[in-house]
Amino acid sequence: MHHSPYSSSCSAPTDAQVGVIGLGTMGSMALWHLAREGIEAIGWEQFRPGHNKGAFSGEARQFRATYLEPEVDPVMPHAVGAYRELEEESGTSLLRITGGLTIGQPSSETIRTLSTRMGQAGHPPRLLSSSETARRFPKHRLRGQEVAIWNEEAGMVRPEHAVVAALSAARSSGAQIVPYSAVTTVEAAGNRVAVSTADQTWYVEKVIITAGAWSWELLPNLVPDSYLGRLLVTWFPVRGRADFTEETFPPFLREVEGHRIYGFPSHWDGTVRIGFAGPRQRLRTPAEFDWLHEPASEIAEISRLVEQCFGDEVDPTPIRTSNFYDAYTPDGQPVLGPVDAQQRIIVGSGFSGRGFKMAPVIGRLLVELASGRRHSGHKAWDPLRFIR
Ligand SMILES: Cc1cc2nc3c(=O)[nH]c(=O)nc-3n(C[C@H](O)[C@H](O)[C@H](O)COP(=O)(O)OP(=O)(O)OC[C@H]3O[C@@H](n4cnc5c(N)ncnc54)[C@H](O)[C@@H]3O)c2cc1C
């Protein structure tokens, strides 16, 4: 232990200046930003770094300029730049701006909302004619009056690669990573915070809690009516020529029969990843998690929708399925900011199924909060809003 110059008011010895609990999406990014700023940092992860049970698991994440998710508006203008910084530092390709499709009946909620919001933002939607859609994106079978909107700014992120890249960059800049260590308690004690696992206690000046779907276990009363969403991810084999590329099959969101489905080309040769957008089930506690649970009705439903939307191009029998879990708040907005009077415990959670596109920006915001350069996150993201 040592006496740190980080906070002048700190007199008790600490193990590091800032601790990060949970090294998934947001925690890995926070640790990277701490380390590159030269702040002594330590991070705990209950599983192995880069494990396959996170909200970052499942091969791909949509990167969309807001419009359909105004919740992410405050930070999206900085997201591409933040991803490029991590790509440069890690030498890993993470974000591909491919353009993206949104498809649905003109009367569908998705198309109406997107058109209205794009119009309001001064970027009227670029509607593709059905012949242009058929020529450029032949994998999609448009049905009835369905229309397609092309969004040049959309793309896809490789989520597992992003987490591992951030952790490697953090480690290279001096951060300490403690794997296979589930934090059980966090207690502000005087001018430091005690962070305990089953067999050890560490002391830090500030702590960032980015425990994803496990966050409410450490902060049980912060968000009444919070829930954990189960998201089903499914991979299907493609038929014929396996030419589902970024050009012929860029990331899409499609509303069909009141369901939103989305998909991407897959790095797993001969497959595409197509699945339901949004959670299929609400859970109360991580004790209910089951990564392999496969409700037959959900599989039957997604298979039926795949058959309708892609005809002979995709075999509607999934060959791989997984469940992943994210933390949801009642208003769909994250909780980001300090939760104690001393501003020593900073939380970044509740990303409600839409956080990945913002991750490196959130990591930076968390570090600004922990270092005292910023005292609150965005107003709508006030972590205490539900209990005031
Ligand atoms: C299937 C799916 C698809 C999605 N699609 C999109 C999309 O297309 N675009 C988009 O922008 N967003 C998308 N999202 C949302 C986005 O991925 C999440 O909002 C984001 O990953 C949440 O990050 P997090 O850091 O809060 O959680 P996580 O990434 O899960 O990180 C939490 C980490 O904390 C660790 N941990 C938990 N408790 C403890 C403890 N007590 N001690 C130590 N470690 C602990 C966990 O093991 C984990 O590693 C999707 C989410 C899912 C699940």
The ligand as an SDF file (V2000), in Angstrom:
LIG
                    3D

 53 58  0  0  0  0  0  0  0  0999 V2000
  -27.5500   -9.6820  -27.1820 C   0  0  0  0  0  0  0  0  0  0  0  0
  -27.3490   -8.2080  -27.0440 C   0  0  0  0  0  0  0  0  0  0  0  0
  -27.3900   -7.3970  -28.1790 C   0  0  0  0  0  0  0  0  0  0  0  0
  -27.1690   -6.0300  -28.0630 C   0  0  0  0  0  0  0  0  0  0  0  0
  -27.1460   -5.2700  -29.1980 N   0  0  0  0  0  0  0  0  0  0  0  0
  -26.7280   -3.9900  -29.1130 C   0  0  0  0  0  0  0  0  0  0  0  0
  -26.4950   -3.2660  -30.3020 C   0  0  0  0  0  0  0  0  0  0  0  0
  -26.6900   -3.7810  -31.4200 O   0  0  0  0  0  0  0  0  0  0  0  0
  -26.0160   -1.9880  -30.1960 N   0  0  0  0  0  0  0  0  0  0  0  0
  -25.7630   -1.4150  -28.9650 C   0  0  0  0  0  0  0  0  0  0  0  0
  -25.3100   -0.2730  -28.9420 O   0  0  0  0  0  0  0  0  0  0  0  0
  -25.9810   -2.0830  -27.8210 N   0  0  0  0  0  0  0  0  0  0  0  0
  -26.4400   -3.3580  -27.8720 C   0  0  0  0  0  0  0  0  0  0  0  0
  -26.6220   -4.0790  -26.7360 N   0  0  0  0  0  0  0  0  0  0  0  0
  -26.4190   -3.4210  -25.4340 C   0  0  0  0  0  0  0  0  0  0  0  0
  -24.9660   -3.3500  -25.0000 C   0  0  0  0  0  0  0  0  0  0  0  0
  -24.2310   -4.4440  -25.4700 O   0  0  0  0  0  0  0  0  0  0  0  0
  -24.9640   -3.2640  -23.4590 C   0  0  0  0  0  0  0  0  0  0  0  0
  -25.7590   -2.1450  -23.0720 O   0  0  0  0  0  0  0  0  0  0  0  0
  -23.5620   -3.1000  -22.8900 C   0  0  0  0  0  0  0  0  0  0  0  0
  -22.7240   -4.1220  -23.3660 O   0  0  0  0  0  0  0  0  0  0  0  0
  -23.6290   -3.1210  -21.3670 C   0  0  0  0  0  0  0  0  0  0  0  0
  -22.3190   -3.0650  -20.8410 O   0  0  0  0  0  0  0  0  0  0  0  0
  -22.0000   -3.2290  -19.2960 P   0  0  0  0  0  0  0  0  0  0  0  0
  -20.5880   -2.8450  -19.0950 O   0  0  0  0  0  0  0  0  0  0  0  0
  -23.0560   -2.5300  -18.5010 O   0  0  0  0  0  0  0  0  0  0  0  0
  -22.2050   -4.8050  -18.9830 O   0  0  0  0  0  0  0  0  0  0  0  0
  -21.1850   -6.0190  -19.3140 P   0  0  0  0  0  0  0  0  0  0  0  0
  -20.5220   -5.8040  -20.6080 O   0  0  0  0  0  0  0  0  0  0  0  0
  -21.9520   -7.2810  -19.1160 O   0  0  0  0  0  0  0  0  0  0  0  0
  -20.0810   -5.8950  -18.1810 O   0  0  0  0  0  0  0  0  0  0  0  0
  -20.3210   -6.1860  -16.8430 C   0  0  0  0  0  0  0  0  0  0  0  0
  -19.0960   -6.9460  -16.3210 C   0  0  0  0  0  0  0  0  0  0  0  0
  -19.0740   -6.9270  -14.9110 O   0  0  0  0  0  0  0  0  0  0  0  0
  -18.6500   -8.2050  -14.4500 C   0  0  0  0  0  0  0  0  0  0  0  0
  -19.1340   -8.3170  -13.0740 N   0  0  0  0  0  0  0  0  0  0  0  0
  -20.4260   -8.2710  -12.6850 C   0  0  0  0  0  0  0  0  0  0  0  0
  -20.5200   -8.3190  -11.3400 N   0  0  0  0  0  0  0  0  0  0  0  0
  -19.2500   -8.3870  -10.8700 C   0  0  0  0  0  0  0  0  0  0  0  0
  -18.6990   -8.4520   -9.5530 C   0  0  0  0  0  0  0  0  0  0  0  0
  -19.4810   -8.4280   -8.4760 N   0  0  0  0  0  0  0  0  0  0  0  0
  -17.3730   -8.5180   -9.4340 N   0  0  0  0  0  0  0  0  0  0  0  0
  -16.5550   -8.5260  -10.5240 C   0  0  0  0  0  0  0  0  0  0  0  0
  -17.0430   -8.4690  -11.8040 N   0  0  0  0  0  0  0  0  0  0  0  0
  -18.3630   -8.3900  -11.9690 C   0  0  0  0  0  0  0  0  0  0  0  0
  -19.3310   -9.1580  -15.4230 C   0  0  0  0  0  0  0  0  0  0  0  0
  -18.7920  -10.4510  -15.3980 O   0  0  0  0  0  0  0  0  0  0  0  0
  -19.0890   -8.4160  -16.7400 C   0  0  0  0  0  0  0  0  0  0  0  0
  -17.8470   -8.7510  -17.2890 O   0  0  0  0  0  0  0  0  0  0  0  0
  -26.9080   -5.4500  -26.8020 C   0  0  0  0  0  0  0  0  0  0  0  0
  -26.8880   -6.2540  -25.6460 C   0  0  0  0  0  0  0  0  0  0  0  0
  -27.0900   -7.6160  -25.7630 C   0  0  0  0  0  0  0  0  0  0  0  0
  -27.0220   -8.4700  -24.5200 C   0  0  0  0  0  0  0  0  0  0  0  0
  1  2  1  0
  2  3  1  0
  2 52  2  0
  3  4  2  0
  4  5  1  0
  4 50  1  0
  5  6  2  0
  6  7  1  0
  6 13  1  0
  7  8  2  0
  7  9  1  0
  9 10  1  0
 10 11  2  0
 10 12  1  0
 12 13  2  0
 13 14  1  0
 14 15  1  0
 14 50  1  0
 15 16  1  0
 16 17  1  0
 16 18  1  0
 18 19  1  0
 18 20  1  0
 20 21  1  0
 20 22  1  0
 22 23  1  0
 23 24  1  0
 24 25  2  0
 24 26  1  0
 24 27  1  0
 27 28  1  0
 28 29  2  0
 28 30  1  0
 28 31  1  0
 31 32  1  0
 32 33  1  0
 33 34  1  0
 33 48  1  0
 34 35  1  0
 35 36  1  0
 35 46  1  0
 36 37  1  0
 36 45  1  0
 37 38  2  0
 38 39  1  0
 39 40  1  0
 39 45  2  0
 40 41  1  0
 40 42  2  0
 42 43  1  0
 43 44  2  0
 44 45  1  0
 46 47  1  0
 46 48  1  0
 48 49  1  0
 50 51  2  0
 51 52  1  0
 52 53  1  0
M  END
$$$$
